[in-house]
Amino acid sequence: MNQERLEILKMVAEKVISVEEAERLLKVLEESGAGPTGGGGSPGKPASGQRGALDSVAEFLANIGPSVKNVVAQAAAAMSSVASEFAGESGSEEEEVAEGQPVDLSGGRIPLPANSRISIRSSRPWGVEGADLTIEGVEGWVCQVEGGQATNLKAYRGQDRLDLRWETGPLTVKFPSRSGRLYASTMGGKIQVGGVARQMHLRTFAGAIDLRDLRCDFSARTLGGPVRASLAPGWKGEGEVVSIGGEVTLVVPAQVSAEVTLLSRGGRVEIPEGMAAVQWERSTARQQATIILGDRELESTLVAKSMGGLVRLSLE
């Protein structure tokens, strides 16, 4: 078994990525020619002239970001089944989509019972414009949908949830404060969220994630894009951001108390100058810092991980 596969297995064992993400990553690397079976060279070596020829584990990890982005840009057709699986898989946190009644979106306003879950998902056909999603937190119990340029936009309402589905074009959803959890995933588009005061789980394929004014538990994952998460001054709970092939930035106000773990494989970890890390681990292929911010007794945790990119902590 070659070094590249061993390194991916290590990341699964250390819970940097899941088993499913490891399988997808191997497929991505093979499609891009950066993996152990890519191209026509001898086993375990890329063919001559292929991008990202890997001489060591460190080089392998450093080239993950460009490899993922290269596949997204140039091999979308070959990656369609992998991409569909990534965007369509809701993750262990989300239940299966419930059957519901179609909702008339002509007025753009959907009253919801308190604590209703909202699921938003795109399924972009390859070769067309991406699907950008903007989610804004608002007071009350009415979900507002603005999708004048969104194609094939549909809504279904169950007893305690609302499902929104569309294919391409920008979509804006105003998320009511009296709702329950938020789930969202897109393909080929970016996700922007601001002022949502409920637990959220977000995923995008080949897009960026920008989270502002975070107030509750959150998780955000992207394949091939950057993630930026900015916390509200009163934030408490658990938060995780993960990028395979992109940069991750955590912006934390001075009032927040939490244990922060920053991990990069093939990239580097950057913390504010003069800050004392509780624990540093550095090697050619891995950097990790664990930091205590504020009150040591407060049970809030933040985790930021990247495979092939920079992980940065910024204090406000």
Beta strands, then each sheet from edge to edge (+ up, - down):
strand 1: 101-102
strand 2: 109-111
strand 3: 117-122
strand 4: 133-138
strand 5: 142-146
strand 6: 154-157
strand 7: 161-166
strand 8: 171-176
strand 9: 182-187
strand 10: 191-194
strand 11: 200-205
strand 12: 209-214
strand 13: 218-223
strand 14: 227-231
strand 15: 238-244
strand 16: 248-252
strand 17: 258-265
strand 18: 269-270
strand 19: 279-282
strand 20: 286-293
strand 21: 301-307
strand 22: 311-315
sheet 1: 1+ 6- 7+ 3+ 9+ 11+ 13+ 15+ 21+ 17+ 20- 19+
sheet 2: 2+ 5- 8+ 4+ 10+ 12+ 14+ 16+ 22+ 18+
end
